[in-house]
Amino acid sequence: MIVESRRRSGLRPDRRWRHPDSNRTPGERAMRVAAYVPCFNAGRLLEQVLAALAAQTRRPDEIIVVDDGSTDESAAIAERAGARVIRHARNRGIAAARNSARRGTTAEVLVGLDADAIAAPDYVERVLATFHRDRRLSGVCGRLVEAHTVLLPDLWRSVHMRQHHGETAFDQPRICFGSVSSFRTAALDAVGGWQERFRTNHEDVDLTQRLYAAGHRIAYGPDCLARHQRRDTAASVLAGFWHWYAPAGRERGHFTSWRSLVEERLEAVTWGIFSYRARHDVERYRPHLVGLTALLPAAMSLGDLSEMGAPRASADRLVSRFRERLRAAGASEYVGEMAESVLNDVRDALFSGDSHPSPVGAEAFIDAFGTVAARRLPDDRAFWSRVEASLARLDLEQRHREQDARSFRVVLANPPWHTTERQGVRAGSRWPFTLDRRGDAPVPRYVPFPFFLSQAARLLSDHGRPNAIVDAIAEGLSYDEFHERVVGYQPAVIVMETAAASFDNDRRIWRGLRAALPETRLILCGPHATARCGEILAEVPEIDLVLIGEYEQTLLDVTARLESGHRLTDQKGIAYRSGGRIVDNGRPEPVPFDAVGASDRLRLPLFNYRDPFSDLPEPMAQLMATRGCPYECSFCQWPQVFYERRKIQRRSVERVFAEVRELVERFGFRSIYFDDDMFSPGGEWIERFAELIERHGMDVEWAIMARADTFQDHEWRIMAAAGLRAVKFGVESGDQAMVDAMGKRLKLERLRGTVRLCRELGIRVHLTFTVGLPGETHASLAETRRLILELLPESLQISRAMPLPGTAFEEWALQNGAISSRDVNRLDGFALSILHHHDLTAGEIDAFIRETYAEYRLARTLAAAPEEAAA
């Protein structure tokens, strides 16, 4: 039974809901549009969905809500909003609701939006524009993006239950997703509308296939955008995934008997889906999702048992069998416990509290499940380490759910930075730059760990302040994906690192965020923001505040004041606007590095961070044992700009070792790289660290960023015995006079001796050189090349000198005309040189780098040939 409700209001299909004719094309004046929302107990979001439709730039001629037997206030909410309500006396399913909308209108175009999809303001306008571009089209598929992707279940849904086809328009998409589908009503009538046997899912797949079979055309329009407001738990997203795939199984007869379930569905479908998606999680740089993917076979099989009418006891036995197989495959006890906890919640969502005995078919199915699991579950420790890290993140999020529900939330972000040809790295890098893009990989081949952002996030969490940390570069997010994630979190504060080379890129991001979140505070941090805080605040109206220097504690203090409404006038470590002027409150009070705490790794894609030098085994984790540098290199920005004092601070050896141990023993990392400004924790620290490694039998290679003149020979030997296998030395030049002039205070003869010792101890050497510093000449470049070919390190980096803001080198470059002020946004040392010396052009510096790399590679090849022959 269908009952229709009509009320006089602004949503009636009268002239109040039509654009003036002057604002429409002739085709638009002739095209009548109805928007409809199928609804079952959707009151929580329905009001927002209808408000978005009412505010369209091209308003629908009528708005229909099909109330499919709701027991909540959905119908009343729709009526109050002025929609025309079509009521079903009982719940008949999504396809029947769509058909009721089709039969209930005379409009030429039917625009459908699900009851949890909020349309962008120009959604209807863009749908109609797509129809007008090609009048042969029968349908337009919009793009439904997930509004909430901070928490793991929602992020998993955005990847594995995606309801869009990307950011590029094309014709004949495989599915015209029902949640954002628009059709000419004549085309729907021609194929008989939606098949009503599909009550919850698959009606859109079926309709798409029938339209194509009848010769119709559909376009995918990514600019027809709506935002999905769904929020999931681990259990609900896994149960929802089963509901997605169940209708196709019913169509194919998978559930007609226990035998068909085993022979046609169990391995080919259930375990096939798991293998495909788990592989893609790892290969497409999404290992943080693989924990939920690993539970898919059991979750889908629980759904299959419920479909066949098996009792709850059968579900319990399947979960128990899956945990046994996890243990046999090499998963940890923790993984087994988390799997059982999540799957029990899935069981509760799918099964009633019955207690009748399991049928023989169910027992045979469970036995077959265990047999297939033994064959299909990976026995790879690396895979299960990633699963453990993913489930540990899920566990952490579940424990913080109440905290995250608070309204004053903070986003800490390393925003995206890429083009079609290049990918940039920023947070965590002392020298932000771009690299050539490698194929279609969304993540660069080198990704530094964002130490300051992650430690600030951990500090906020430890003090009960809800926050999200988003490293768009390490996660490979597009600009749209980053924007949607940040906006969907609805933060009160956004904190972002920026850099000179990425500043124009970043500013476009800030503008988009400011437009979407006008009341949110936008805060910049990092070395570049510190060096240019006054200029940024004067020139960039989107930015409200700049954090100066090491900002972890400052951010904690600032967020506490902002939430409580306290003034910032006496808050150290910030710069801001006040009364038309820029106020700089000076440096923050120094906080001991050990008091800052560990990094928040679990909420980041921790397996995507890598520094591929000297052939260290992967996965590699990056840590800092010390912070700071007492030396005075003219080009180095962090000690000159970022740190309060030119001294080394160190973390306790016990805390560092505990972090190393967890990364190695729990999460399977095979190497550790201490990316300190200069690793120099002291002789006692090194001896204690080596003792802890030996006592616990740690099998891990590690590497350090160090100077060649700060360790005694016996300290090198201690570290080598404890697993040190690689070292980075900054040399900068092969000309001693150049080294002295830049303030490095390094004797090249000492470097030569240290490199020889490292070779004797089996420590691979990576050398970095910086060319184009003050005083560089053709002669000094020749000395640099000679030194490189003499030492012939296992790996090499030659960087272009970049006068980073706030450094003595920048001051020299500006005073001597080596760079103009307009060049400071081009400080990308892996692109092209921008310095102009009296004796050297930028082109000559670039040529030196190319030629020296070529000679080095040839020399390495020739040196390796006798060794390979001897082997």
N, C-alpha and C positions, 0 to 999 in steps of 0.2 A: 504494500500500500504506500502510495506517495502522496504527501500532503504539501501544498505549496503555501508559503506565507509571503504576503506583500505588505510593505509599509511605505507610507509617504516619507521620503527622506532624500538627502542628497545623493544617494546611490541608486535611485530609480533611473531607468533609462529615459530621462527626459532631457530637455535642452540645457539644463544646468550642468549636465555631465558631458557636454560636448564642447570641444575647442571652437573658438570662432572660426568661421570658414577661411578667414585670411591666414590662419596658422596651419591650414591643411592643404596638401596637394589635392588635385581633383580626384585622384585615386583614393585618397584617404576619406574624402567627403562621401565617396560611394561605398566605403567598406565599413560595415557595422561590426563591432567587436564586443564579445561577451567574455569576461574573465570569470573563472569559476574556481572554487576551492572545495575539494572533497574533504569531509571532516568526520572524524570519530573521536569523541572525547578530547578535543584539541583546544579547549578553552584557554589554556595557559598562554598560547602564542597567537590564537586566532585574531585577537584584537590588533596586534602589531601587523599581522599579514594583511588584514583588510585596510588598515591605515596606510600601508605602503601602496596598495592598489589605488586607494582614493587620491593619493598624492602624485600619481603618475603624470609625466609631462604630456602624454597623450592618454587621457582618461578613458577607460573602457565605457562603452555605451550602457552596459549593465554589469553588475557584479552579483554572482550567484554563489551561495554556499549550499552544498548538498550535505545535509546532516544525516549521516548514515547510522541512525539508531543510537545516537549518543545518550549517555546517562548523566552527563554533566551539564553545564550551562552553555554549551557551544551554540545552540540555536538562539538562545536569548542574547548572547553576545553579538552574534551576526545581525540579529534584528536591530539591536541598539546602534550598530554601526551603519544601518541603512541598507544592508544587503538583502536581496531576494532569497529567501530560504526555501529549499525543497527538502522535505523531511521523508526519511524512510522509517517506517514503523519499527523495523528491526534492522540489525546490522546485516547488510548484504554483501559487503566487500567493496574494494576500491574500484573494480571494473564496473560494477553496477552503479556506483556513485558517479563515475565519469559519464556513463550512458544517460543517467538522469539529467545531467547538465546538458548533454548534447540534445536530448529530446525537449528540454525546457527552454530553448532559445531559438529565435529565428535569425540570429546573427550569422554573418558570413564566415567569421573567424572566431574560433573558440580557443581562448588562452587559458591554459591550465597551470595552476600552482598548488603544490601540496600545502597542507596546513602548518608545516613548519619551515616554509620557504618564504623569505622576505625579499620581494623584488626590488632591484635597484630602481631609482626614480625614473629612468628612461627605458625600462624593460619593455613595456608595450610598444613604445615608439620604435624601438629597434627591431622588435619582432615584425611590425608592419613594414618597416623599411626593407627588411629581408624579403618579405613577400613581394613587395613592389619591384625589387631589383630583378626578380625572376617570377613572372606570373604563372609559370608552369609548376611552381612549387605547391605541393599539397600540405607540407608541414615544415615547421621550424623547431629544431632542438636547441634549447638554451643551455647555458652553463650554470650548474649549481655548484658553488664552492662552499666548503665547510667554514662556518663562522668561528668554530671553536676547534683549535688544533694544538693547544698547549699541552694538554694531558695525553698520555700515551694511547688510551683507547680511542679518543677522538682523532688523534693523528693517524693511528692505524686505519680507522675508517676512511679517512681522507685519501689514503693510498689504495687500500684493498677493496673499498666499496665506493669508488669514485663515481660520481654522477655527472661527469663532463668528459669531453674528448680533447682537452688541452686548450691552448690559447690561439690556435690558428683555425680559420674558417675553412670548411670543405663541404662537399656534397655527399649524400648517401652514407651517413654515419651508421654503424652497426646497430646501435640502439638509439631511438628517440626517447630519452628518459621521461617517464610520465610526470615526474615532479616539476619539470620545466618544459612542457610540450605544448605546442600551439598547432592547430590544424584548421584547414578549411572544412567547414561542416559538411560540404558536399562530398569531400573525399571520405570522411568518416561514414557518411550514409552509404556510399558506394561499396564499402567493405563490411558494413554491418556493425560498425563501432567496435567497442571492446568486448572480448569474450568473458562472460560473467562467471565462468568457472574459476577464474583467477581472482581469488579473494584478497590476497595481500601483496603479491608480487608477480612479476613476469607478464602482466597484462600489457606492459609497454613493449617488451621484446616481441610478443606475439603480434601486436598491432603493427609494429614496424615491418616485420616479415611479411604480413599479409598485404600491406600497402605496396611494398616493393614487388611482390608477386603479381600484383594487379597493375604494375607499370607506373606507380606514383613516384614522385621525387620529394626528398626531404633535404633541407640544408641544415648544417650545424653552424649556429651563430654564437661564437664565444663572447660577443659583446652584449648578448641578451642575458644579463647576469642576475642571479638571485643567490641569496645566502641561506644555507641550511643551518637551522638553529638547534639541531639535535645535539644532545650530550649523552655520552655512553659511559658505562662501567666496562670492565673487562668481560664480565659475564654477559652483559646485554649486547655488546658488539659481536661477540662470538655466536650468541644465539641468533642475533639478527643476520649474521652471515649465512647461517644454515637456512633461515627463512628465505633468503635471497635465492638459494640454489634448489630448495625443495620443489617448487613448482615444475621446474624443468625435469626433475626426477619423476614426478608424478606423470608428466606427459609421456615419458619414455618407459613407463611401467616398472620403474625400480622398486616400487613398494607393493607390487602385486603379490609377492611371496618372499619368505625369508631367503629362499634360494636365489631369486633374482637380485635381492639386495646384496648378497655376498658376491655373486658372479658378475653382476653388471655395474655395481656402484662402488663397492668398498674400495677396491684397489684402483680401478680406472679413474673414478671421480674423486672420492675423498682423499686418498693418498696422492693421487695425481695433482690435485689442487695444492696440497701441502708442499710437494716437491718443487713445483713451479714457483710458488710464491716465496718459499724460503730461499730458493736460489736467487731470486730477483731481489729480495731484501738485502742479501749480502753483496751481490754484484752491482746493484744500483745505489750503493752507499747508504743503505737504510738498516744497518745491523741493529739499531736501537728498537726496531719493530719486530725482530725475529722471535722474541719471547712469546708474544701472542700468536704469531704464525705457527710456532711449534705446538701449540695447543689445538690447532685447527682440526687435526684428524679425530681426536677424541671428542671435541665439541660437536663436530658434524655427525659423528656416530651416535652421540647422545640424542641428537635431533632425530636421527633415523630410528632409533629405538622407540622414541616417543611417538613417531608417526605410525609405527607398527603396533602400537598399543601395549608395548612391554611395560612391566611394572617398574617402580622406583628401584627395587632390589637389583634389577638388571643393570640399571644405570650405575649403581654403586659398584657392581662387579666390574663393569667396563673401566671405570675410573681407577679402581685398584689394579686391574691388569695393565693399564697404561703406565701407571707409576712404576710397576715392576719392569716394564720394557724400557722406561727412561733410565732406570738404574743400570740395567744390563747394557745399554748403549753408551754409558759413560757419563750421564748427567749426574750432578751432585745431589746430595740429599736436600739441599735448599731448593733446587729446581723441582724436585719431586713434591716437596711440601707446597710450594707455590702453585704448581700445576693442580694438585689435588684441591687446594682451597678455591681456585678460580673455577675448576670444573664442577665442584659441588654447587657453586652458585649457578652455573649453567644448568645443571640438573634441576635445581629448585625452580628455575624459570620455565622449564619444559615439562616437568613431571608433577603430577598430583601426589597426594600422600597415600596412595593405595599400597596394599601389602599382599596382593595375590601372588602366587608362585610364578616364576618366569617360565614362559613356554619353551619347549625344546628348541624351537627355531632361534629364540633369543640367545640361548646358551651356545648354540652352534655359531651364531654371528659373533659373539664375544670371543670365542676360540679363534675364529678366522681373523678377527681384528688383531688379536695378539700375535698370530703367525705373520700377518702382513707387517705389523709394527716391528717385529724382530728383523725383518728384511729391509724395511724402508727407512727406519730411523737412522740418521747418520751416526757413525761411531767415531766421529772426528772431534777431538777435544776443543779445537778452535771454535767449532760450531756451538758446542754446549757452553763454552765460556761466554760467547755472545748472547746466548739465551739467558744465562745467569745474570749478565749485566742488564739486559732488557727487563727481566722480571724484578730485579732489584730496584730499577727505576719505578716500575709499577707499584711495588711495595712501598717505596718512599712516597709516591704520590697519594696512595691510599691513606697513609698515616697523616698526610698534611691536608687532606680534603677539607676538614673543618677550617683550618687556617686559611686556605685558598678561597673560601667562601666570603671572606671579608671584602668590603668594597674598595678599600685603599690598597691597590695592588701596584707593583712596580715591574716594568719590563727592562731587562738589561740586554743590550743587543749589539751584535757585530753585524751591521746590515749588509745586504748583497752588494757586490761590486764586480760586474762583468759586462762584456760585450759578446758579440757572436764570435770574435777572434781571440779575446783575451779574458783572463780571470785574475782578479786582484786578491791580495792578502793584506790584512790590516791589523786587527787586534792580536797582540802577542808578538808582532814583528817589530823589531827595532828599526826596520828599514822597509816600510810598506811599498809594495811594487805590484806589477802585473806580470803574468806569465802567459805564454801561448796556450790556448785551449787545446787539450788533447782529445781529439775526436768529439764524441758526444758526452764525455764524462762530465757530470754536473759539479764535481769537486776538483780543485786544483791538485797537482801532484805533490805540492808542498803546502801543508796547512799547519801554521803554528798554533799552539794552544793559547786561548785567551785568559792568561793567568789572572789579571786584575779583575776582569768581569766575573770570572768564575769564583774568585775568592770573595768578591763583594756579594755575589748571590748567596754563597754559603753563609756569610756573616748575617745577612738579612734573615735567612731562614732560621739560623740558630737563635735569633732574637724574636722569632714569631712573626716576622713581617712577610706576608705573601708576595711572591715574585715569580716571574718566568724569565729564563735565560734563553736567548735565541741567537745561535751562531749561524747566520744564513749562509756564510761561506763554507763552513765545514759541513753543513747539511745539504748544500747545493740547492737552496731555495731560489725560485724566481723572484723578481721584484713584486709581482702580484701576490705570490704565496706569502712572502714576508709581510707585506702590508695587511693582508687578511688576518694573519695570525696575531699581529700586534693589535689591530683594531678590535678583533674578536675578543681579546682578553680584557678590553675596556680598562686599561690601566689609568691610575691617577698620575703616574710618573713614568716617563720613558727615558732611559739612560743609554746613550750610544757613544761608542768610540768613533773618532773620525781621524783622518790623516790628510796631509797636504795634497798628496797625489789623488786622493779619492774625494776631495772636498766638494767639487762641483757635482759629482755623482751623488754624494750624501745629501747635498742640499735639496735635490729633487725629491729625495725620500722624505726629508723633513716637511717639505711643502705638502706632500700628499697626506702625511700623518696629521699635520696641523689642520688641514681642511676637514679630515674625518673626525678628529678628536680636538675640537677647539678649546675645551676646558682642561685638557691634560697638560701637565708641565713637561716640556722637552728640555733635557739636560745633556750637555756634552761633556766628555771626559777624555783622558788620554794625553800623551805628550803634545800633540799638535794643538789640542784645545787649550792646554796649559800655556803654551808659548804664544798663542794668538787670542787669548780670552777677550781682551778689549776690542780688537778688531771684529771678532765674531759677533759679539753682542751689539756692536755699533752697526754692522752691516747685514745681519741675519735676524730679521724680526721674529722668525719662527722659534728661535732659541730663547728660553727663559733664564737659564742658569748654566754656568760652567763650573765644573769641579776642578780644582787646581792640585796638581801633583798626585801622589799616591792617595787614592780616593776611597778605599774600602770603608774606613771608619767615618770619613766625612759623609758618605752617602747614607750610612746608617743614621747619623745624627740629623742630616737634612730631612730624610723621610719622616723621622719621628716628629720634627718640628712642623713640617707641612701638614701631616695628619692631624696634629693637635691644634693647628692654627697659630702656633708661636712664630714670632718674627725671626728673620734670618740675619738681622743687622750685626749681631756679634758672633755669627758662625764663621769660624776660620775655615779656609780652604775652598772658598767659593768666590765667584764674581757674578754680578747681576746688574740689572738696571734699576734705578730708583730716581724718580723725579727728573727724568730726562738726562741723567748722567750715568756713567758706568762706575760701579762700586767694586773694588777689588779688596776683599777682606784679608788677603795675604795667605801665606802657607798654613796648612793645618799643623797641629801639634804632632810631632813624630810618634808613630805607633810601632812598637817592636814587631819585626816581621813574624816572629814565632806566635805573637798574639793574634795575628790576622786569621790564622787557621788554614785548614786544607782547602783545596779547590772543590767546587761542586761539579764533579765529573759525570755523575749518573744521569743528569738531565741534559747532557750534551751528547752528541754522536761520538763518543770517546774513541771508537775504532777508526774514525776518519782523520785523526790528526797524525801527521807524519812529516818527518824531515829526512828524506832519502839520501843520506850521505854515508859513504864508507861501507855500504852493503850491510848495514845492521839488519838483523832479522825482524820481520814484522809479525804481529802488530807491535808498534813502538809507542810507548807512552812518554810524554814530556813532563818533567817536574822542575821545580826550582828548590834548591837547598839553601841558596843564599840570594840576597838581593843587594844591588849597589855595586859601585866601582870607584876606587879612589884615584884613578888615573885621569888624565886631562886631554884625551884625544879630541882635537878641535871639531871633528865631524860628528861625534857621537851624541845623539840627542838625549837619551834617557838620563845619563849622569848630569848633564848640564841643565836640563829643563825639568825633568820629571821628579827626580829625587831631591829630598830636602838637604841631605848631607852626603858628602863624598866619602862614604864609608861603607863597609860591607856588613850587612846584617845576616844572621844565619838562623835557620830553624834547628830545633833540637834533632840530634841524630836519631833518637828513638821515634819521633814523629815521622821523619822522612822515611825511615826503614819500614814503619808500619804501613805507610802509603805504598811503598814499593812492593812489599810483601802481598798486600791485597791485590794489586794490579797483576802481579805475576802468578800467585797461587790460586786466586779466585777467578780472575778474568782472563788468564791465559796470555798475558803480554810476554813477548819473548825478548824485548830489549827496552831499556830505559835511557832516555837522553836528558841529562841535567842541562837545561837551556838557561843557565844563570848568566848574568852580565859577565861575570868571570868566576868560575867555580873555584873557590878558595876558602873552604870552611875551617881549615887549620889541621895540623898534624894529628892531634888527639881525636878530632871528629873523624878523620879518615881511618884511623886505626880502629875506632869503635865500629864504624860502618862495615869495614872488612871483617871484623870479628862477628858481627851479627849475620852477615851473609854466610860465613863459614859455619856458624853454629846451626843455622836453620837449613843448611844444604841447598841454598838457593841456586838454581841453574838459570842464570840470566846474564846476558851481555849488557853492558852499559857504556855510555859515552858522556863526555863533558864538553862544555864550552869553557876554555881556559886560556891562560897566558902561558907562554913557554918558559917563563922565568920566575914562577912563584912556587914551584915544588922542588924539593930536594930529590936526588936520585932514588933514595930509599923509599920515598913516598910514592914515586911512580911504580916502584916494584911492588909495594903493598897493594896499590890499586889494581895493577895488572893481575896479581894473584887472586884478587877478589872479583875478577870478571871484567875489568875495564878493557874494552876492545877498540875504542875509537875516541879521537879527540879532535876538536876544532880549535885551531889557532888563528887569531887575527894578526896578519903580518902587515898588510896594506901596501908596502913598497919594498923593493929589493935594494933601494938606495938608502944607506944609513942616514945621510943628511936629511932626506925626506922624512924618515921615521922620527928623527929628533925634532924636526920642525913642527910636526903635527902634534907633539906632546905625548907620544905613546910611551916613551921611556923604555924601549925594548932594544937590546943589543942583538943584532942579527947573528953574531957568532954563537950566542947563547941559544938562539933558535935552532941553529944547525945542530948543536950538540944534543938538544932535547929531542929533535926529530930522529937523530941516530939512535938514541936510547929507546924511544918508543918503538922503532922498528925492531930492535933487539928483543923487546918484551912482547912483540906481537900486537902492538897497539897501532891500528890504522890511523893515518893522519889526513886530516882535511885542512887545507889552508885557504884563507880568504884574503883577497887583495882589493884595495880601493884605489882606482886610478883617476887622476884629474884633480888631486888636492893641490893647495897652494905650493908653488915652486916646481910643479911637474914639468919635465922637459922630455925631449926625445931621448936624451942620455939616461934620465932616471927610469923611463919606461924600458929601455934596453936592459938596465940592471935588474928590473923586476922580472923580465922574461928570463934572464940568465938564472936568477934564483929559483924560479919555478921549475925550469928544466934540470937544475942541479938537484933540488930536493925531490922532485917528481912525486908529489903526494898521491895517496890513493884516490883522493877526490879534491876538486878545486872549484873555487868560486872567484870570479873577477867581477867586481861591482863598479859601476860608474859613481863617482863622487857626487853626492847630492847635498847641497847646502840646506839642510833641514832647518825649519824655523826655530829661532832661539839659540842656535849654536854659534860659536865663534867663527866657524867656517862660513856660515851665512853672512855674518857681519863683514868678513873679509871679501866675500864674493860681491856684495852690494857696493862696498867702498871702492873696489878695484874694477868695477864694470864687467866682472865675469858673468854676471847674471843681472837681468833687469827685474824690477819688482813684479812685472806682469808674468814672469816665468814661474812664480812660486807654486802655482797649482799644477805644474808639470813635473813634479819631483818624483818621477818613476824611474828608478835606476836600472830597470830591466827593459826599458823601451829604447830611448835614445839619449845621448849626452846633451846637456843644455848649457854647459859651461863654455866660456870663451876665454882662453888664456892668451897671453902675449905670444907664446911660442908654439901653442898647440890649438888646433881647431877641434870642435866637437866631433867632426867627421874623422879626424886623425885618431882620436881616442877610441871611437867605435871600431875603426879598422884595426887598431892595436889589439883590442879585445878579441875580435874574430880571428886574427892571425895567431895570437898566442894560444887560444883554445885549440886551434888546429894543430899547432906544433906540439902542444902538450899531449893531445890524444894520440898522435903518431908516436911520440916518445914512449908513452905508456904501452902502446901495442907492441913496439919493438922490444921493450923491456920484458914484457910478459912472454914473448915467444920462446926465449931460452928456458924459462921456468917451466912452460908447458911441455917443451921437448924433454926436459929432464924428468918431469913427472911421468 
